[in-house]
Amino acid sequence: MASDDQIHGHIERLVAEEHALWERRDDGSGSGLDQAEHGRLEELKVELDRYWDLLRQRKALEEFGMDPDVARLRDAETVEGYEG
């Protein structure tokens, strides 16, 4: 299982990619993003949600004296189905 630091590193890479796409979209040139890039933004949003959920699971397990390595990356349907 990945450590918290590894999970944070993965989240940081996803955020960097997301920011790069947002910057391209908003660069003022009017070109915007193509359909594939818009799709990738949506994929990034879901993947970020999944990895933040994994970190929350790990922290909760640790808080209650349990092994954080039993936390698992949940599928997109589960994570995206949460109400905020």
C-alpha positions, -999 to +999 in steps of 0.1 A: +000+000+000+011+035-007+022+058+021+005+091+029+035+109+013+032+089-019-005+096-020+001+133-015+027+132-043+002+117-066-024+143-057+002+170-063+009+157-098-028+155-106-033+190-094-004+203-115-019+186-146-053+201-138-039+236-133-020+233-166-052+225-184-071+253-167-044+277-177-046+266-213-083+270-212-080+305-198-050+317-217-069+345-234-062+332-269-098+321-273-087+286-284-098+269-252-096+232-248-106+204-271-131+177-262-104+153-251-089+179-228-123+187-213-127+150-207-093+148-191-103+176-167-134+156-156-112+125-152-088+145-130-116+158-108-128+122-102-093+109-096-086+137-071-118+130-053-108+093-050-073+100-037-086+126-012-111+100+000-083+075+004-063+099+026-094+105+047-099+068+052-062+064+062-064+093+087-096+079+102-082+044+106-050+059+122-070+081+145-088+050+159-056+030+163-062+008+133-039+000+104-042+027+077-029+003+051-063-015+051-078+016+034-085+011-003-090+034-032-128+033-038-143+033-072-155+065-089-192+057-085-189+053-048-168+084-042-188+106-066-220+094-050-212+111-017-233+141-009-214+172+001 
